């Protein structure tokens, strides 16, 4: 999975294996953003939540809890605040 950013037509595009995988955009920066999204999508896979065990679609090894458990873990218990 190696993506290249190259000139394409009057703009820029992301290529994989010599073929464009995104439409042409006006700036290299926009093409880099599209490349970053493609890389993130390719890293997504099902994982089990470390807290509840439910399967969810993870964006990578640093994303190990489902959205519900992440929200619950981020809430502060009023009894714990001095």
Phi and psi in degrees as a GROMACS rama.xvg file:
@    title "Ramachandran Plot"
@    xaxis  label "Phi"
@    yaxis  label "Psi"
@TYPE xy
-114.912  118.382  UNK-2
-102.08  138.194  UNK-3
-117.118  147.343  UNK-4
-109.387  123.657  UNK-5
-137.638  160.07  UNK-6
-62.1279  141.731  UNK-7
-150.218  116.555  UNK-8
62.3387  -123.096  UNK-9
-99.0996  7.39472  UNK-10
-142.719  -140.069  UNK-11
-129.683  153.846  UNK-12
-149.746  162.409  UNK-13
-97.1788  132.203  UNK-14
-117.351  147.479  UNK-15
-137.321  124.573  UNK-16
61.5774  31.412  UNK-17
83.8552  -1.9751  UNK-18
-116.67  142.106  UNK-19
-68.4352  134.935  UNK-20
-115.176  0.265956  UNK-21
-133.884  157.99  UNK-22
-70.3582  162.307  UNK-23
-65.9928  136.086  UNK-24
-123.04  165.242  UNK-25
-77.9741  -26.4828  UNK-26
-129.441  158.087  UNK-27
-63.8575  -37.0172  UNK-28
-59.4183  -43.1481  UNK-29
-63.4249  -38.2274  UNK-30
-65.7043  -38.3672  UNK-31
-64.4061  -38.6085  UNK-32
-62.9355  -43.2297  UNK-33
-63.7717  -39.8172  UNK-34
-61.6406  -44.7276  UNK-35
-61.1064  -38.2609  UNK-36
-66.4902  -40.2631  UNK-37
-62.7531  -42.7689  UNK-38
-61.6574  -45.0977  UNK-39
-63.1822  -40.7475  UNK-40
-63.358  -38.0666  UNK-41
-70.2312  -23.3934  UNK-42
-84.4378  -13.149  UNK-43
-67.6616  138.224  UNK-44
-161.425  160.143  UNK-45
-67.9882  137.579  UNK-46
-139.255  161.269  UNK-47
-93.5166  134.814  UNK-48
-64.5352  134.157  UNK-49
-68.0206  -22.5875  UNK-50
-92.3829  -51.8714  UNK-51
-107.675  -14.2542  UNK-52
85.8962  -4.02384  UNK-53
-69.307  145.291  UNK-54
-80.447  136.583  UNK-55
-144.767  166.099  UNK-56
-88.4048  109.237  UNK-57
-90.6992  145.91  UNK-58
-91.6936  -0.635979  UNK-59
157.894  178.588  UNK-60
-63.4769  -19.6694  UNK-61
-85.2864  -2.82202  UNK-62
-113.385  86.8577  UNK-63
-113.729  0.794178  UNK-64
-121.505  144.279  UNK-65
-65.873  164.142  UNK-66
-59.8299  -40.4238  UNK-67
-60.4877  -49.602  UNK-68
-65.7703  -34.5352  UNK-69
-64.2838  -39.888  UNK-70
-66.3448  -45.5235  UNK-71
-62.9474  -42.2241  UNK-72
-66.0574  -26.7227  UNK-73
-85.2774  -11.6621  UNK-74
-77.3217  145.906  UNK-75
-100.005  128.863  UNK-76
-73.9913  122.127  UNK-77
-57.3476  -26.3961  UNK-78
-72.0612  -19.5464  UNK-79
-87.4465  -12.0235  UNK-80
-90.926  126.999  UNK-81
